[in-house]
């Protein structure tokens, strides 16, 4: 599971290594950009 802030976890309260989270963060950012309305502000996945 990947949360909107770019951290990854294998389950409730079980975080993967910081290196994995850092590797995933750019992917999450790109997904947010893809989901954001064109011409709108980013952060579509952020609550």
Secondary structure, 3 states (H helix, E strand, C coil): CECCCCCEEEECCEECCHHHHHHHHHHHHHHHHHHCCCCCCCCCCCC
